[in-house]
């Protein structure tokens, strides 16, 4: 099974000294990874982070299959606007909870 990443852009999008999206990707394949308690086919966080690092100008990220929310979390930390859709209410609720848990400010130990 494979997952596809579509890159849709007008001519104004500039990439970080790369000639194509392929140049921004590693040669190796990224296997889907389960996230305990979330979604069985989640994207690896580092894969999403690497894709986002190809774009020095912050663009909007749209994930039509929100799943466990990995893309939303990566977009948050990279400073991208994000829109995600999810039909399954349980996955949606779990993604929202995961996003809130992973992006909240942690308590400081003094």
C-alpha positions in Angstrom: 0.0 0.0 0.0 1.2 3.5 -0.8 0.2 7.0 0.3 0.5 9.9 -2.0 1.5 13.5 -1.3 0.2 16.0 -3.8 1.9 19.4 -4.2 -0.4 21.9 -5.8 1.0 25.4 -6.4 1.0 28.3 -8.7 4.3 29.6 -10.3 4.8 32.0 -7.4 5.8 29.3 -4.9 9.5 29.2 -4.3 11.3 26.2 -3.0 14.4 26.2 -0.8 17.1 26.1 -3.5 15.6 22.9 -4.9 14.5 22.4 -8.5 11.6 20.1 -7.7 9.7 18.4 -4.9 11.6 15.2 -5.6 14.8 17.0 -4.8 13.4 17.8 -1.3 12.5 14.2 -0.5 14.8 11.5 0.8 15.6 8.7 -1.6 14.3 6.1 0.9 10.6 5.3 1.4 8.8 6.3 4.5 6.8 3.4 6.0 3.5 4.3 7.6 3.8 4.1 11.4 1.1 3.4 13.9 0.6 5.9 16.6 -0.4 4.2 19.8 -4.0 5.0 20.6 -4.5 7.1 17.5 -4.4 5.8 13.9 -2.9 2.6 12.4 -1.5 4.2 9.3 -0.1 7.6 10.4 2.6 9.4 8.5 5.9 9.6 10.2 6.3 13.1 11.7 9.8 13.5 10.2 8.4 12.8 6.7 5.9 15.6 7.0 8.4 17.9 8.6 10.9 17.2 5.7 8.2 18.1 3.1 7.4 21.3 4.9 11.1 22.3 5.1 11.2 22.4 1.3 9.2 25.7 1.4 10.9 28.7 2.8 7.8 30.8 2.2 5.1 29.6 4.6 2.2 28.2 2.5 -1.1 26.6 3.5 -1.3 22.9 4.1 -4.5 21.0 3.3 -4.9 17.4 4.6 -8.1 15.8 3.2 -7.6 12.8 5.5 -6.7 14.2 8.9 -6.4 10.8 10.5 -4.3 11.1 13.7 -3.4 14.8 13.1 0.3 14.4 12.3 0.2 16.9 9.5 -1.6 19.4 11.7 1.0 19.2 14.4 3.9 19.5 11.9 2.2 22.5 10.2 1.8 24.1 13.6 5.4 23.8 14.6 6.6 24.9 11.1 4.4 28.0 11.1 2.1 26.9 8.2 -1.6 27.6 8.0 -3.5 24.3 8.1 -6.9 22.9 7.1 -7.8 19.3 7.6 -10.9 17.2 7.0 -11.9 13.9 8.5 -15.1 11.9 8.0 -14.7 9.6 10.9 -15.8 11.4 14.0 -13.7 9.2 16.3 -10.5 9.9 14.3 -11.4 13.6 14.2 -11.9 13.8 18.0 -8.7 11.8 18.6 -6.7 14.1 16.2 -8.0 17.3 18.0 -7.1 15.8 21.4 -3.6 14.8 20.1 -3.1 18.2 18.6 -4.1 19.9 21.8 -1.9 17.6 23.9 1.2 17.9 21.7 1.0 21.7 21.1 0.2 22.9 24.6 2.8 24.7 26.6 4.4 22.4 29.1 4.8 23.3 32.7 8.2 24.7 33.7 10.0 23.0 36.5 11.6 25.4 38.9 
